[in-house]
Amino acid sequence: MNCWKAKNSKLLKSSMTNNNGCLLLVGGDIHQLAGGFTAGCYNGAETARMVNVNKQRQLPKAGTIEIAPSILSADFARLADEIAVIESAGVKIVHLDVMDGHFVPNITIGPPVIAKLRKYSNLVFDSHLMISEPEKFAERFVEAGADHVTFHIEAANEPKKLIDRLHALGATAGICLNPETPVDMIEECAPLCDMILVMTVHPGFGAQKFMPEAAKKVIQVREIVGPDIRVEVDGGIDPQTTPIVVSYGADTLVAGNAIFSKLDRVSAINAIRKACKEKPT
């Protein structure tokens, strides 16, 4: 890893960018990370202050396997730095876990936090709304900077209208089903979405054990939506479970604990990436 001492902050402000075209303003020692991203260290702690350049962000088209690190398992005191590190690994999506303490028994973040994070990254913000009455709040998340919004079929009164509304706002839309929810609950809405999320754990907490039976729903979902809509899985995804869900037809893998519990987040992402090419055991 190449390192050098910053001597001229003006030079840094004018010349340092990451591979997504964001200016990076840093202080102290500068480290060149993988993928062309540049991050700074100050008194031993990573710091990164980026200027958002309003680059248009879109959910990648179906056909590629993407890893979407979930910030639920990240260090909430250093979210901007955590996102900078995973961006350096070449991921295109970051999964934002939104919980209201009502639909699920936990509370995490809302639009104000997403709006702050938006200034620090040009990754696609995949906002998973684990909340009651998502139609009341979805627009606020788009306004805050969410590029993709997924809501739960169990919580939405009029899912088709909400999907249309999200599209009208310029966001992509997705629906999610819990482990106990039958796939036929989303059969009418699924073709209208850009991505379907299959929960392979109960929503609300990270580091749960992968549920093999819930994962098999991916097969049914893929049959309904065909090859042109993304199928995402969330819960217990790691190098061991990745080959299973990929063989079922999943192409977007949400991983939290498997990445953020490791000191080397980039290597953890690469391990999952490698597992995508392996056969299930």
C-alpha atoms as one frame of an Amber mdcrd trajectory, in Angstrom:
protein
   0.000   0.000   0.000   1.434   3.332  -1.067   1.477   6.070   1.587   2.609
   9.656   1.541   2.401  12.698   3.818  -0.009  15.465   2.888   1.752  18.835
   2.833  -0.613  20.989   0.816  -4.339  20.744   1.550  -5.189  22.880  -1.491
  -3.381  20.441  -3.742  -5.310  17.557  -2.182  -8.633  19.307  -2.655  -7.978
  19.905  -6.308  -6.388  16.645  -7.325  -7.625  13.701  -5.296 -10.656  11.754
  -6.477 -12.009   8.259  -6.049 -12.960   5.970  -8.900 -16.542   7.252  -8.873
 -15.500  10.841  -9.542 -15.970  12.176  -6.018 -13.484  14.643  -4.652 -11.892
  13.438  -1.434 -10.771  15.974   1.135  -8.497  14.488   3.756  -5.915  15.401
   6.351  -2.869  13.659   7.770  -1.417  10.518   6.168  -3.013   9.404   2.902
  -3.388   5.779   1.876  -4.035   4.463  -1.609  -6.608   1.709  -1.339  -7.856
  -0.878  -3.804  -9.884   0.309  -6.779  -8.345   3.772  -6.890 -10.086   5.063
  -3.781  -8.058   7.327  -1.557  -8.659   7.533   2.174  -6.905   9.389   4.934
  -5.667   8.530   8.391  -5.486  11.004  11.208  -4.210   9.925  14.623  -4.718
   6.304  13.597  -8.375   6.663  12.581  -9.594   6.690   8.997 -11.260   9.909
   7.921 -12.847  10.732   4.603 -14.802  13.854   3.679 -16.094  13.697   0.132
 -17.869  16.216  -2.019 -20.846  14.698  -3.800 -20.758  15.450  -7.519 -24.417
  14.546  -8.138 -23.492  11.619 -10.310 -26.573   9.722 -11.469 -26.825   6.448
  -9.610 -28.799   3.463 -10.816 -29.314  -0.049  -9.613 -27.130  -2.262 -11.828
 -29.087  -4.073 -14.498 -29.847  -7.717 -13.856 -27.297 -10.162 -15.199 -24.399
  -9.506 -12.844 -23.914 -10.743  -9.307 -23.534  -7.839  -6.904 -22.583  -7.759
  -3.228 -24.462  -5.208  -1.136 -22.751  -4.764   2.245 -25.265  -4.079   5.004
 -24.360  -1.258   7.371 -26.414  -2.857  10.156 -23.236  -4.631  11.256 -20.931
  -1.661  10.623 -19.509   0.731  13.202 -22.279   3.342  13.465 -19.824   5.875
  14.874 -17.829   5.688  11.631 -20.414   5.007   8.929 -18.878   7.315   6.321
 -15.495   5.631   6.778 -17.043   2.167   6.661 -18.800   2.996   3.387 -15.546
   4.394   1.976 -13.771   1.118   2.710 -16.396  -1.078   1.041 -16.439   1.285
  -1.930 -12.720   0.701  -2.270 -13.490  -3.008  -2.735 -15.410  -2.218  -5.906
 -18.967  -2.806  -4.710 -21.705  -0.793  -6.410 -24.431  -1.021  -3.773 -24.644
  -0.406  -0.045 -27.631  -1.803   1.856 -29.203   0.622   4.344 -31.263  -1.108
   7.021 -34.153   1.103   8.157 -36.053  -0.126  11.226 -38.829   1.618  13.136
 -39.198  -0.379  16.359 -42.752  -1.246  15.313 -42.703  -3.468  12.236 -39.506
  -4.974  13.637 -38.292  -4.899  17.268 -35.334  -2.622  16.644 -34.631   0.992
  15.654 -31.800   2.059  13.346 -31.649   5.037  10.967 -33.953   7.348   9.031
 -33.829  10.001   6.297 -31.598  12.468   8.228 -28.773   9.917   8.502 -29.153
   8.867   4.873 -29.008  12.504   3.793 -25.721  12.949   5.655 -24.234   9.749
   4.234 -25.278  10.764   0.719 -22.650  13.510   0.816 -19.906  10.919   1.297
 -20.607   8.310  -1.347 -21.809   7.717  -4.870 -22.674   4.091  -4.221 -26.237
   3.061  -4.949 -28.168   3.454  -1.693 -30.364   0.367  -1.388 -32.774   1.373
   1.389 -34.614  -1.533   2.994 -37.639  -0.143   4.822 -38.488  -2.509   7.678
 -41.215  -0.144   8.786 -44.980   0.043   9.171 -46.935   2.179   6.707 -44.096
   2.572   4.195 -46.290   4.660   1.882 -46.183   7.480   4.451 -42.399   7.658
   4.557 -40.953   6.311   1.294 -40.840   9.718  -0.396 -38.723  11.135   2.437
 -36.108   8.463   1.870 -35.882   9.247  -1.841 -35.564  12.952  -1.035 -32.759
  12.104   1.409 -30.794  10.298  -1.296 -32.041   6.719  -1.475 -31.675   5.399
  -5.029 -33.602   2.175  -4.467 -36.371   1.629  -1.923 -37.593  -1.793  -0.853
 -40.663  -2.128   1.343 -42.289  -5.167   2.915 -45.338  -6.701   1.287 -46.589
  -7.484   4.805 -46.648  -3.756   5.665 -48.008  -2.128   2.499 -51.722  -1.510
   1.990 -51.476  -0.698  -1.720 -48.127  -2.030  -2.974 -48.774  -1.313  -6.662
 -49.461   2.352  -5.966 -46.324   2.616  -3.856 -44.220   1.049  -6.614 -45.633
   3.539  -9.115 -44.971   6.402  -6.721 -41.338   5.412  -6.224 -40.817   5.196
  -9.971 -42.408   8.620 -10.416 -39.926   9.994  -7.872 -37.036   8.644  -9.937
 -36.135   5.734  -7.664 -36.167   2.040  -8.375 -38.602  -0.020  -6.321 -38.584
  -3.380  -4.621 -40.738  -5.542  -2.424 -39.587  -7.875   0.319 -41.093 -10.960
   1.857 -40.366 -12.397   5.290 -39.445 -16.057   5.810 -43.048 -17.037   6.668
 -44.637 -15.106   3.802 -45.650 -17.222   0.782 -44.292 -16.162  -2.587 -47.777
 -15.860  -4.077 -48.251 -12.734  -1.929 -45.958 -10.845  -4.321 -46.888 -12.560
  -7.564 -48.908  -9.626  -8.945 -46.493  -6.910  -7.834 -43.161  -8.578  -8.510
 -43.079  -7.951 -12.296 -43.552  -4.212 -11.620 -40.434  -4.034  -9.445 -36.766
  -3.600 -10.199 -35.638  -5.973  -7.444 -37.261  -8.511  -5.125 -35.790  -9.107
  -1.677 -36.083 -12.528  -0.062 -35.349 -12.543   3.665 -33.354 -15.568   4.763
 -33.584 -14.524   8.426 -36.247 -12.720  10.422 -35.817  -8.963   9.898 -34.732
  -6.752  12.759 -31.308  -7.955  13.864 -27.988  -8.822  12.285 -25.798 -11.914
  12.687 -28.707 -14.370  12.557 -28.463 -17.926  11.292 -29.248 -18.561   7.628
 -32.655 -20.200   7.017 -32.283 -22.751   4.181 -36.016 -23.230   3.613 -36.611
 -19.500   3.252 -33.770 -19.304   0.728 -35.543 -21.782  -1.542 -38.166 -19.116
  -2.234 -35.588 -17.526  -4.521 -36.319 -20.294  -7.033 -40.031 -19.396  -7.131
 -39.339 -15.681  -7.283 -36.923 -16.115 -10.181 -39.547 -18.121 -12.056 -42.041
 -15.270 -11.621 -39.798 -12.338 -12.562 -37.549 -13.950 -15.166 -33.974 -12.811
 -15.859 -34.508  -9.049 -16.112 -35.380  -8.243 -12.488 -32.894  -8.520  -9.674
 -33.437 -11.025  -6.859 -31.790 -10.058  -3.598 -31.223 -12.160  -0.488 -30.627
 -10.866   3.012 -29.693 -12.842   6.103 -26.819 -15.129   6.997 -25.024 -14.567
   3.685 -21.361 -15.543   3.873 -18.883 -17.558   1.761 -20.593 -20.795   2.814
 -24.193 -19.812   2.002 -23.416 -17.722  -1.082 -23.104 -20.685  -3.509 -26.511
 -21.942  -2.347 -28.466 -18.745  -3.019 -26.628 -18.062  -6.272 -27.558 -21.551
  -7.499 -31.207 -20.719  -6.742 -31.059 -17.590  -8.883 -30.113 -14.763  -6.507
 -27.927 -12.061  -8.036 -27.772  -9.454  -5.247 -26.249 -10.580  -1.960 -26.714
  -8.571   1.217 -23.959  -9.357   3.685 -23.434  -7.615   7.001 -21.755  -9.599
   9.741 -19.715 -11.610   7.222 -18.059  -8.350   6.136 -18.086  -5.926   9.049
 -17.104  -8.447  11.719 -13.781  -8.867   9.900 -10.862  -6.490  10.362 -10.159
  -6.640   6.639 -13.488  -5.715   5.052 -12.087  -5.784   1.512 -10.821  -9.359
   1.876 -14.180 -10.380   3.343 -15.975  -8.984   0.301 -13.564 -10.748  -2.022
 -14.189 -14.041  -0.210 -17.915 -13.740  -0.924 -17.157 -12.735  -4.503 -15.050
 -15.870  -4.927 -17.783 -18.025  -3.401 -20.228 -16.826  -6.073 -18.337 -18.996
  -8.573 -18.331 -22.110  -6.401 -20.824 -24.955  -6.409 -22.975 -25.460  -3.284
 -21.912 -28.287  -0.996
